[in-house]
Amino acid sequence: MDSVADALARWQVVALPITHPDAGELVEAVQQEYVARYGGRDETPLEPAYFEAPDGAFFVGYLDGRPVASGAWRRRHDVVVDGTTATAEIKRMYVAADARRCGLARAMLAHLEATARAAGAEVMVLETGLAQPEAITLYETSGYNQIPGFGFYKEAPLSRCFARRLG
C-alpha cells in the first residue's frame, strides 16, 4: 500500500462531464458497491446537467493516469443548514478498492469543498448510509455533523445525512 504522501504525489483531479467514459466507469463501480452493501443501486434521480457549472461539478481522480476516484457536487437550494440555502450536496464520492487507505478520499473531499466554496456554497451536505461505516468516519473526522434527512432517501432507516460549514 502506498503512503499518503507517495499516492498524493502521483494524484491528479480532473473536472469532466459525468457522461465521460472514465466518469461512467467509476459511477458504475460505485453503483456496484451499493448493490453489494444495500442490495440495490442508488435510485436518486440524477441528470448530467446537475453537475455542470455554475451549479455543479463532477471530478475524476487519477492515480498514475488511471481513474480510481470520483466525486461530484450539485447545488441544493432546498436544503437549509445553519440558516442558509447556499448548500452544495456531495454525490458519487468513490475510491476504487485497490486505491483505498492512502488519502485519496480525503483529498477528493477537500477538492469538492474548495470548488463548491469557490462557486458560492456556504455549507456542504451529503447523504450516506449505515452500510458505509468508513464513509461516515471520513465525514465525521472531516468536521461533518449529522443533520435531519433530506433528499430521495430521507425516510430510509439506513440513511444518514451530514453537513459542514465551508470556511
Backbone torsions as a table, in degrees:
resi	resn	phi	psi	omega
1	MET	NA	138.3	178.9
2	ASP	-70.4	150.1	168.5
3	SER	-72.6	160.4	179.2
4	VAL	-59.4	-46.9	-178.0
5	ALA	-62.2	-41.5	-179.9
6	ASP	-64.3	-46.6	-179.6
7	ALA	-63.7	-45.0	-177.4
8	LEU	-67.2	-26.7	176.3
9	ALA	-68.3	-24.2	-178.5
10	ARG	-106.7	15.2	-172.3
11	TRP	-104.0	139.5	176.0
12	GLN	-141.6	135.8	177.8
13	VAL	-110.3	130.6	-176.5
14	VAL	-126.6	132.8	173.4
15	ALA	-76.7	127.3	179.8
16	LEU	-140.0	156.8	171.5
17	PRO	-68.4	149.5	178.9
18	ILE	-63.0	-17.5	179.2
19	THR	-85.1	-5.2	177.9
20	HIS	-64.3	144.0	-178.8
21	PRO	-55.2	-40.3	179.2
22	ASP	-65.6	-39.9	176.6
23	ALA	-64.1	-45.0	179.7
24	GLY	-59.6	-39.2	178.1
25	GLU	-62.0	-43.7	-179.1
26	LEU	-73.2	-37.0	176.4
27	VAL	-62.6	-41.0	177.9
28	GLU	-66.0	-38.1	178.3
29	ALA	-63.1	-42.2	179.0
30	VAL	-67.8	-34.9	176.5
31	GLN	-62.8	-40.1	178.0
32	GLN	-66.3	-33.4	174.7
33	GLU	-62.6	-42.1	177.8
34	TYR	-64.1	-40.2	178.3
35	VAL	-60.5	-44.9	-179.2
36	ALA	-65.5	-38.0	-174.1
37	ARG	-89.7	-33.3	-173.9
38	TYR	-118.1	-8.7	179.9
39	GLY	87.2	5.9	178.5
40	GLY	-168.8	166.4	179.6
41	ARG	-75.3	158.2	172.7
42	ASP	-70.7	123.4	-177.2
43	GLU	-101.0	10.7	177.5
44	THR	-55.9	125.9	177.9
45	PRO	-65.8	121.8	178.4
46	LEU	-132.5	135.7	176.1
47	GLU	-112.7	144.1	176.9
48	PRO	-53.0	-33.5	-178.8
49	ALA	-64.2	-22.0	178.1
50	TYR	-60.7	-24.1	-173.6
51	PHE	-110.1	28.5	177.2
52	GLU	-110.9	144.1	178.0
53	ALA	-59.6	146.1	6.6
54	PRO	-94.4	1.4	-173.2
55	ASP	-102.2	12.1	178.5
56	GLY	-178.8	172.4	178.3
57	ALA	-161.8	149.9	176.4
58	PHE	-126.7	136.0	-176.4
59	PHE	-129.8	145.3	172.9
60	VAL	-117.4	132.7	175.6
61	GLY	-99.5	129.8	-179.1
62	TYR	-111.5	135.0	173.6
63	LEU	-117.5	116.4	-175.4
64	ASP	54.7	37.1	177.4
65	GLY	81.7	-0.6	-178.4
66	ARG	-103.3	130.8	178.9
67	PRO	-69.8	117.0	-176.9
68	VAL	-126.4	-8.1	-176.3
69	ALA	-148.8	152.9	174.6
70	SER	-139.3	160.0	175.3
71	GLY	-169.6	146.3	-178.2
72	ALA	-147.0	163.8	170.8
73	TRP	-142.9	154.2	175.2
74	ARG	-142.1	147.3	179.3
75	ARG	-67.2	143.6	178.4
76	ARG	-134.4	86.1	179.9
77	HIS	-73.5	-7.2	-179.2
78	ASP	-95.9	0.1	179.0
79	VAL	-108.9	119.1	-178.5
80	VAL	-102.6	124.6	177.3
81	VAL	-135.9	130.0	179.3
82	ASP	52.2	36.9	175.7
83	GLY	79.0	8.8	179.5
84	THR	-125.3	147.9	171.8
85	THR	-105.0	9.2	176.4
86	ALA	-82.4	65.4	-175.9
87	THR	-111.4	152.0	174.0
88	ALA	-127.9	138.4	-177.3
89	GLU	-105.5	130.6	174.6
90	ILE	-76.5	134.7	176.0
91	LYS	-136.5	154.6	172.2
92	ARG	52.1	37.6	175.0
93	MET	-74.9	124.4	-174.2
94	TYR	-159.8	142.8	170.6
95	VAL	-130.5	130.7	179.3
96	ALA	-58.2	145.7	-174.6
97	ALA	-54.0	-39.8	-176.6
98	ASP	-78.8	-1.0	178.4
99	ALA	-116.8	9.8	-177.8
100	ARG	-81.3	162.3	174.7
101	ARG	70.0	28.5	174.0
102	CYS	-135.0	24.4	170.6
103	GLY	89.8	2.6	-175.5
104	LEU	-72.0	-36.0	178.2
105	ALA	-64.2	-44.0	179.3
106	ARG	-65.2	-37.7	177.8
107	ALA	-66.4	-41.6	178.4
108	MET	-65.7	-42.2	178.7
109	LEU	-59.0	-45.2	178.6
110	ALA	-61.8	-38.4	178.7
111	HIS	-66.1	-43.7	178.2
112	LEU	-60.8	-44.8	179.6
113	GLU	-61.7	-45.0	-177.6
114	ALA	-64.5	-42.6	-178.2
115	THR	-72.9	-35.4	176.4
116	ALA	-67.2	-41.8	178.3
117	ARG	-62.0	-42.6	179.1
118	ALA	-63.2	-26.3	179.1
119	ALA	-89.5	3.6	175.0
120	GLY	105.1	1.2	178.2
121	ALA	-72.5	140.1	177.2
122	GLU	-102.8	-25.3	-177.8
123	VAL	-137.6	138.0	174.8
124	MET	-101.9	133.6	178.2
125	VAL	-124.6	161.1	178.4
126	LEU	-160.8	162.0	174.6
127	GLU	-127.4	132.1	175.0
128	THR	-138.0	-167.9	-177.2
129	GLY	-141.0	163.6	-177.3
130	LEU	-63.7	-21.2	177.6
131	ALA	-80.8	6.7	177.9
132	GLN	-125.8	63.6	-175.7
133	PRO	-61.8	-32.1	179.1
134	GLU	-68.2	-32.3	175.5
135	ALA	-67.6	-44.2	178.2
136	ILE	-59.5	-43.8	178.2
137	THR	-61.9	-43.8	178.1
138	LEU	-56.6	-49.3	-176.5
139	TYR	-67.5	-44.3	-179.5
140	GLU	-63.6	-40.8	179.6
141	THR	-75.8	-7.7	175.8
142	SER	-100.8	9.0	174.9
143	GLY	94.9	11.6	178.6
144	TYR	-84.5	143.6	177.6
145	ASN	-120.4	147.1	179.8
146	GLN	-67.2	139.6	178.5
147	ILE	-128.9	167.9	175.6
148	PRO	-59.3	150.8	-178.8
149	GLY	-61.1	150.1	175.5
150	PHE	-146.3	166.7	172.7
151	GLY	78.7	-165.1	-172.0
152	PHE	-57.9	-38.2	-175.6
153	TYR	-105.1	21.7	-173.2
154	LYS	-59.8	-25.9	179.5
155	GLU	-98.2	-2.4	-177.2
156	ALA	-72.1	132.5	-175.8
157	PRO	-63.7	-26.6	-179.5
158	LEU	-89.2	-7.9	-176.5
159	SER	-77.3	140.5	173.5
160	ARG	-136.0	134.6	-179.9
161	CYS	-114.6	145.5	-176.4
162	PHE	-136.2	159.9	177.0
163	ALA	-148.5	156.0	175.7
164	ARG	-147.7	130.1	174.5
165	ARG	-70.7	133.1	179.2
166	LEU	-87.1	122.6	-176.3
167	GLY	-88.6	NA	NA
